[in-house]
Amino acid sequence: MQLTDVAFKAYDVRGVYPTEVNEELAYRVGRVFARKLSAKKVVVGHDIRLSGPSMSSALIEGLTDGGADVVFIGQCGTEMVYFATTFLQADGGIMVTASHNPKEYNGLKLVSAGARPISADTGLKEIGQIAVNENIPHELESGKNKGRVTERNIMPDYIDKLLSFVDISALRILKLVANPGNGGAGPVFNELAKRLPYKYNMLHGNPDGNFPNGVPNPMLIANRKETSALVLQEGADIGISWDGDFDRCFLFDEKGNFIDAYYIVGLLAEVFLNKQPGAKIMYDPRLRWNCEEIIKRLGGTPVMYKSGHAFMKECMRREGVLYGGESSAHHYFQDFTCADSGMLPWLLVTELMSKTGKKLSDLVGERMAMFPCSGEINRKVANAAEVIAKLEKQYTGGVVDYVDGLSVAFDNWRFNVRSSNTEPVLRLNVETRGDRALLKEKTEEMLTLIGGEEA
C-alpha cells in the first residue's frame, strides 16, 4: 500500500482512504505509538465509516506487535475513546475517524494518558515521519511480548458519566427532535433517552457508513433543513443534530431556527458560572464579544485561545479552565477529562430549559440581537496567506491580534479570518454590536475581497 505523510495534520491524521490513509499506515502508527509512549495499555475505537473495522484491525495489530495490550471498544464516538482512556487508566487511546469529512475519508485521533491530545507540536509530526519513512516489518518487535486484545462495552460507564452533569430530578417533559445523520450518535442518544423524561422523534438514527442521507455535517446549511422541518412538524421544544463521530452537536430552537454555536458557548458559560462563580471560561478568537460580555458580567475570568481541540485542551489544563467552547461547536469540560463532548451540551441546555421554564429562543434571542454574527463562511482560495495579507492592508485603524489567524476589531464590528487546520479553505467570521445592516454590509464587502469559491 502507498505510504505518505500528507494526512498528518495539525492535530490529527485525516485523508482519503486508501490512497492517503490505509491499513498499512494504521499498522505503522500503532507500532510507533506503542514505542514512543512505552504503552502497556491502549484504547481503540472507530466511527461508522466502512473502512473503520479494517483500519482498527491493522492498528490493533501494530499496537500488539509493539507490545501494548489493547482494549477495543468497537464502534463509538470520539469522546468515548477519550472517556475510556481516562476511565480505564490506559496509557493512550486512538480513535479511527475522519470526523465530519466525506465518506471517502478516514483518519486517526491520538491521545496519551488522561486523554491528552497528541498534536503536531506534541509528537504527531514525529510519529508520522517515523511511520512513513522507517522500515517497520509486520512482526513482533524484538524483546517484546505480543500484547493481548480485550473487548469492553464502555457504554454503561460512559452514560453514567454524562448523566452526572445534570440533575435528572429537575428535568421536565420536553419534546426533542434528534438527527444523528446516520452517524454514530443514535445508539448513545437512545441509551440516554431511557433515563430521561423526554419524548423524542429521531431522524436518520441508524449508523450507516454509506451516508445514505449525505455526510453528517450540520455545519453545511443544506444539512439543517430536515431537522428544522421536523422540529416544526412535531412541535418540538428543541432539535439536536451531530456530526459523524458526534464530538459536536448543533441545536435548533422551537421555531426550527438553527442556533449558531457561538451563542451556545455563551449560554453554557452562564450555566457553569452560576454553578461555580469566578471560574475561568475559555473561548476562541473567531467570535468573542458575546462570550466576553457574559463572562465578565457574571464575575468569571475570560480565557481566549486559538481554535483546534488539541490547543484548546492544552490551554484548559494549563489555565484550570472549567468550561470552554468554540464557535465550531466543540465544547470542552474540565470534569470530562478536559475533552470535547457532543452529548453534554444538549443535556445541559435542556436542563436549563427545564429549570427556567424558558424556550431556547428566549434563552439566546437577546444575545443574538446584541451581537449578531455571520456564522463561519468558508472559501476555497489559491493562496490563503496572500488573501489574509490583503485584508490586513485593507482594514487599518482597528485593534489587531494574531492569536488565531488575523483578527481586527473596530468600535462596532470585528472580523477574524484564518486558514483551516484540516481543510484547504479560508474561514471568515464577522460580528457587530447590535447592527445587522452593518453585519450584512461588511460580510459581503469582505467576501468580495476574498474571492474564491464556496467551500
HELIX and SHEET records of a PDB file:
HELIX    1   1 GLU A   23  LEU A   37  1                                  15    
HELIX    2   2 GLY A   52  ASP A   65  1                                  14    
HELIX    3   3 THR A   78  PHE A   87  1                                  10    
HELIX    4   4 ALA A  113  ALA A  115  5                                   3    
HELIX    5   5 ALA A  120  THR A  122  5                                   3    
HELIX    6   6 LEU A  124  ASN A  133  1                                  10    
HELIX    7   7 MET A  155  LEU A  163  1                                   9    
HELIX    8   8 ILE A  168  ALA A  170  5                                   3    
HELIX    9   9 ALA A  185  ALA A  193  1                                   9    
HELIX   10  10 ILE A  221  ARG A  224  5                                   4    
HELIX   11  11 LYS A  225  GLU A  234  1                                  10    
HELIX   12  12 ALA A  261  LYS A  275  1                                  15    
HELIX   13  13 TRP A  289  ARG A  297  1                                   9    
HELIX   14  14 HIS A  309  GLU A  319  1                                  11    
HELIX   15  15 LEU A  344  THR A  356  1                                  13    
HELIX   16  16 LEU A  360  MET A  370  1                                  11    
HELIX   17  17 ALA A  384  GLN A  394  1                                  11    
HELIX   18  18 ARG A  436  ILE A  450  1                                  15    
SHEET    1   A 6 VAL A  13  VAL A  16  0                                        
SHEET    2   A 6 TYR A 105  SER A 112 -1                                        
SHEET    3   A 6 GLY A  92  VAL A  96 -1                                        
SHEET    4   A 6 LYS A  41  HIS A  46  1                                        
SHEET    5   A 6 ASP A  69  GLN A  75  1                                        
SHEET    6   A 6 VAL A 149  GLU A 151  1                                        
SHEET    1   B 3 VAL A  13  VAL A  16  0                                        
SHEET    2   B 3 TYR A 105  SER A 112 -1                                        
SHEET    3   B 3 ARG A 116  PRO A 117 -1                                        
SHEET    1   C 5 LYS A 199  MET A 202  0                                        
SHEET    2   C 5 LYS A 175  ASN A 179  1                                        
SHEET    3   C 5 ILE A 238  TRP A 242  1                                        
SHEET    4   C 5 CYS A 249  PHE A 252 -1                                        
SHEET    5   C 5 PHE A 258  ILE A 259 -1                                        
SHEET    1   D 5 THR A 301  MET A 304  0                                        
SHEET    2   D 5 LYS A 280  TYR A 283  1                                        
SHEET    3   D 5 TYR A 323  GLY A 325  1                                        
SHEET    4   D 5 HIS A 331  PHE A 333 -1                                        
SHEET    5   D 5 ALA A 339  ASP A 340 -1                                        
SHEET    1   E 6 VAL A 399  ASP A 401  0                                        
SHEET    2   E 6 LEU A 406  ALA A 409 -1                                        
SHEET    3   E 6 TRP A 413  SER A 419 -1                                        
SHEET    4   E 6 LEU A 426  THR A 432 -1                                        
SHEET    5   E 6 ILE A 377  LYS A 380 -1                                        
SHEET    6   E 6 GLU A 453  GLU A 454 -1                                        
END                                                                             
